[in-house]
Amino acid sequence: MIHVFIVNPMAGKMDFAEKLRRKISEFKDIDYYIFDTRNAGYEGELINRIQHIFEDEKLRIYCCGGSGTLRNIVNDIDNLDNVEVAFLPCGLSNSFIKVFPAKDQKRFKQLEELIYGDVVDLDYIRFNNKNIALNSFSMGIDSVLLEQVEKYRFINTIGNISPYMWCLPFALFKSHTTKCEVTIGEKHYVDDFTEIYFGNGNILGGNVSIYDEANVTDGLGKVVLLRSDARRFWSIPIVFNLMRKKFYKLKYIAEYADAQNIYIRRINDGPIKYNVDGEMLTFGGTVKVEMVKKGLHFVVPKGVTPSEQ
């Protein structure tokens, strides 16, 4: 097996990349290569080159960065059946590992735990028939929140202050509604939605819990439709629940469902800005979002399983 490390040198502390390289060099019993991302989006070009160079080899690809870097890497792998994916988290939210028990999450930051780890098969999200997300596909509050986080990302470097929590109150009050038709099975919803969320697990906006529990092996997405009348209910209790990361306490202003897929269409056929694993993407027309059951071979520390297993 070839171990390929893709390092985002802008993630983590300023000396993260150099320390990681020194740590990797300590492992003498593996064949490995290290590649740095040059800029946002360069992961796709790297993955294409790596797949060409090692086309006849079994690969374990390590994402050393944040959720956005992980998503970009996985999105450009031609055949996920032939690749194992590991995640060394050092971004702002690192949401994907939060589907594992809290006591085990810190183990993902230990390189040796991944090099000598196990592999479990997890669900992932596919949209527009070809693109991939690991955590969530959403629009509304989550998209506005992402725009604000990008403006204030620097505060993560001056202490243990999360830009997500800093920007959440602003995003709640700045968000607007979008008139959409959402199809879930045989049900059709038409409304001016404040939030449409399709998630793998239970995390919204980097750190807010959508449900009490997560399940990333059942082939179903967690759907939340926050209706237009939710804006009339913005109050201290609602903001308090969101700040406590308890979105699921707001069931009286939202529709919740488990679904294998959903369809989203803006009524006036204009484009919509979506938050895809912490990246802003814009699409027009009808977007199909679906869950692929156990399609990702994900590396975990030995003995670690998702919370629902």
C-alpha positions in Angstrom: 0.0 0.0 0.0 1.1 3.6 -0.8 0.5 6.2 1.9 -0.1 9.6 0.3 -0.3 12.7 2.5 -1.9 15.8 1.2 -1.1 18.7 3.5 -2.9 22.1 3.6 -0.1 24.3 4.9 -2.6 27.1 5.7 -4.5 24.8 8.2 -3.7 24.7 11.8 -0.8 26.6 13.5 1.8 28.3 11.3 4.4 25.6 11.9 1.9 22.7 11.4 3.1 21.6 8.0 6.8 21.5 9.0 6.1 19.6 12.2 3.9 17.1 10.3 6.7 16.4 7.8 9.1 15.7 10.6 6.6 13.3 12.2 5.9 11.4 9.0 9.6 10.9 8.5 9.8 8.9 11.7 7.7 6.0 10.2 10.3 3.8 8.4 8.0 0.9 7.7 5.6 2.5 5.2 6.0 3.8 1.6 4.8 7.3 1.6 4.7 10.6 -0.4 3.9 14.1 0.8 2.2 16.8 -1.3 1.3 20.3 -0.3 -1.8 22.1 -1.6 -0.8 25.4 -3.2 -4.1 27.2 -2.9 -7.8 26.5 -2.4 -9.1 24.0 -5.1 -5.6 22.7 -5.9 -6.5 19.4 -4.2 -8.3 18.3 -7.4 -5.2 18.7 -9.6 -3.1 16.9 -7.0 -5.5 14.0 -6.8 -5.6 13.6 -10.6 -1.8 13.4 -10.8 -1.6 11.0 -7.9 -4.2 8.6 -9.4 -2.2 8.7 -12.7 1.2 8.1 -11.1 -0.1 5.3 -8.8 -2.8 3.8 -11.0 -1.9 0.2 -10.3 -1.3 0.7 -6.5 -3.6 0.5 -3.5 -3.7 3.9 -2.0 -4.4 5.4 1.4 -4.8 9.1 1.1 -4.4 11.3 4.2 -6.2 14.7 4.3 -4.1 16.9 6.6 -6.3 20.0 6.8 -9.9 21.0 7.5 -13.3 19.8 6.3 -13.1 21.8 3.1 -9.8 20.1 2.2 -11.2 16.7 3.0 -14.2 17.3 0.8 -12.1 18.6 -2.2 -9.9 15.5 -2.0 -12.7 13.0 -1.9 -14.7 14.8 -4.6 -11.9 14.2 -7.2 -11.1 10.6 -6.5 -12.2 8.7 -9.6 -13.2 5.4 -7.9 -13.7 5.5 -4.1 -13.9 1.7 -4.1 -10.1 1.5 -4.6 -9.0 4.1 -2.1 -8.9 4.4 1.7 -9.3 8.0 3.0 -7.8 9.2 6.3 -8.4 12.6 8.0 -5.9 14.3 10.2 -8.1 17.2 11.4 -6.6 20.7 11.8 -9.3 23.0 10.4 -11.8 25.3 12.0 -14.6 22.8 12.5 -13.4 19.3 11.4 -17.1 18.4 11.5 -16.9 14.9 9.9 -15.1 13.3 12.9 -17.9 14.6 15.2 -20.0 11.6 14.3 -17.6 9.5 16.4 -17.7 9.4 20.2 -16.3 12.5 21.8 -13.8 10.4 23.8 -12.3 9.1 20.5 -12.2 12.3 18.5 -8.8 13.4 19.8 -7.3 10.2 18.6 -7.7 11.2 15.0 -5.1 13.9 15.6 -2.4 11.3 16.4 -0.7 10.3 13.1 0.2 6.8 14.3 -3.4 6.1 15.1 -4.3 6.6 11.4 -1.3 4.9 9.9 -2.0 1.7 11.9 -5.7 2.2 12.1 -8.8 0.3 10.9 -11.1 1.0 8.0 -14.9 1.4 8.3 -17.4 2.0 5.5 -19.3 5.3 5.9 -22.1 7.1 4.0 -21.4 10.2 1.9 -23.6 12.7 0.1 -23.8 13.0 -3.7 -25.4 15.9 -5.5 -26.0 16.7 -9.2 -25.1 13.0 -9.8 -21.4 13.5 -9.5 -20.3 15.9 -6.8 -19.6 14.8 -3.2 -20.1 16.2 0.3 -19.3 14.4 3.5 -21.0 16.5 6.2 -23.9 18.5 4.7 -25.5 20.2 1.8 -27.5 23.3 2.9 -28.7 26.8 2.1 -30.0 29.7 4.1 -28.7 30.4 7.6 -25.8 28.1 7.1 -24.7 29.8 3.9 -24.8 33.3 5.4 -22.9 31.9 8.4 -20.1 30.6 6.1 -19.8 34.0 4.4 -19.3 35.7 7.7 -16.9 33.0 9.0 -14.6 33.6 6.0 -14.5 37.3 6.9 -13.5 36.6 10.5 -11.4 33.5 10.1 -8.4 35.3 11.5 -9.8 35.3 15.1 -9.2 31.5 15.3 -5.4 32.3 15.3 -5.6 34.6 18.4 -7.1 32.2 20.9 -9.7 29.5 21.4 -12.5 31.6 19.9 -14.4 29.9 17.2 -15.4 32.1 14.3 -18.6 30.0 14.0 -19.9 31.0 17.4 -18.7 34.6 16.9 -20.7 34.9 13.6 -23.8 32.9 14.5 -25.9 35.7 16.0 -25.2 37.9 13.0 -26.0 35.1 10.5 -29.4 34.5 12.3 -30.5 38.0 11.9 -29.0 38.7 8.4 -30.4 35.6 6.8 -33.3 35.9 4.4 -35.9 33.5 3.0 -35.8 31.9 -0.5 -38.9 30.5 -2.1 -38.3 26.9 -3.0 -40.0 23.6 -3.8 -38.5 20.7 -1.9 -39.5 17.1 -2.7 -38.9 14.4 -0.2 -40.3 11.1 -1.5 -44.0 11.8 -2.3 -44.1 14.9 -0.2 -43.8 18.4 -1.8 -43.1 21.5 0.3 -43.3 25.0 -1.2 -42.4 27.9 1.1 -40.1 30.8 1.7 -37.5 28.7 3.5 -35.0 30.2 6.0 -32.9 27.0 6.0 -32.8 23.8 3.9 -30.4 21.2 5.3 -29.5 17.7 4.1 -26.9 16.2 6.4 -24.8 13.1 6.9 -24.6 12.9 10.7 -25.9 15.8 12.9 -23.7 18.9 12.6 -24.7 22.3 11.2 -22.6 25.4 10.9 -19.4 23.8 12.2 -20.7 22.9 15.7 -24.5 23.0 16.1 -26.3 19.7 16.7 -29.2 19.0 14.3 -30.3 15.8 16.0 -29.5 14.1 19.4 -27.7 11.4 17.5 -25.9 10.8 14.3 -25.8 7.8 12.0 -23.4 7.7 9.1 -24.0 4.0 8.0 -27.8 3.8 7.5 -27.9 5.4 4.0 -30.3 8.1 5.1 -29.8 11.9 5.3 -31.0 14.1 8.1 -33.4 16.7 6.5 -34.4 20.0 8.2 -36.7 22.5 6.6 -36.9 25.7 8.5 -40.0 27.5 7.4 -40.6 31.1 6.6 -42.6 31.7 9.7 -39.5 30.9 11.8 -38.4 34.5 11.3 -41.3 35.6 13.3 -40.1 33.5 16.2 -36.5 34.8 16.5 -36.1 35.5 20.2 -33.7 35.0 23.0 -34.8 31.4 23.7 -34.1 30.4 20.0 -30.7 32.1 19.9 -29.9 30.5 23.3 -30.7 27.0 22.0 -28.6 27.6 18.9 -25.6 28.9 20.9 -25.9 25.8 23.1 -25.7 23.8 19.9 -29.2 22.3 20.3 -30.9 23.0 17.0 -33.1 20.0 17.5 -34.9 21.8 20.3 -36.6 24.0 17.7 -39.0 21.3 16.3 -42.0 23.6 16.6 -40.7 25.8 13.8 -39.2 23.2 11.5 -39.9 20.0 9.5 -37.6 17.1 10.2 -37.2 13.9 8.2 -34.9 11.0 7.3 -34.6 10.5 3.6 -32.4 8.8 1.0 -32.7 11.8 -1.3 -34.3 15.2 -1.8 -34.8 17.6 -4.7 -34.5 21.4 -4.3 -35.7 23.9 -6.9 -35.9 27.7 -6.5 -39.4 28.8 -7.6 -38.1 31.7 -9.8 -35.4 29.5 -11.3 -32.6 31.8 -10.1 -29.4 30.3 -8.7 -28.9 29.4 -5.0 -25.8 29.7 -2.9 -25.2 26.4 -1.1 -22.9 25.6 1.8 -21.1 22.3 0.9 -18.9 21.2 3.7 -17.8 24.7 4.4 -17.4 25.8 0.8 -19.8 28.1 -1.0 -21.1 26.7 -4.4 -23.8 28.2 -6.6 -26.3 26.2 -8.6 -29.4 26.9 -10.6 -32.3 24.6 -11.7 -33.3 21.5 -9.7 -30.6 20.0 -7.5 -30.8 16.3 -6.5 -29.1 15.5 -3.2 -28.8 11.9 -2.2 -27.0 9.6 0.3 -24.6 6.9 -0.9 -24.7 4.1 1.7 -21.3 3.0 3.0 -19.4 4.2 -0.1 -16.5 5.7 1.7 -13.6 3.6 3.1 -12.6 5.7 6.0 -9.6 5.2 8.3 -10.2 5.3 12.0 -8.0 4.6 15.1 -8.2 0.9 16.1 -11.4 0.0 17.8 -13.2 3.2 17.0 -16.7 3.0 15.4 -19.3 5.7 14.6 -21.6 6.6 17.5 -24.5 4.6 16.3 -22.7 1.3 15.9 
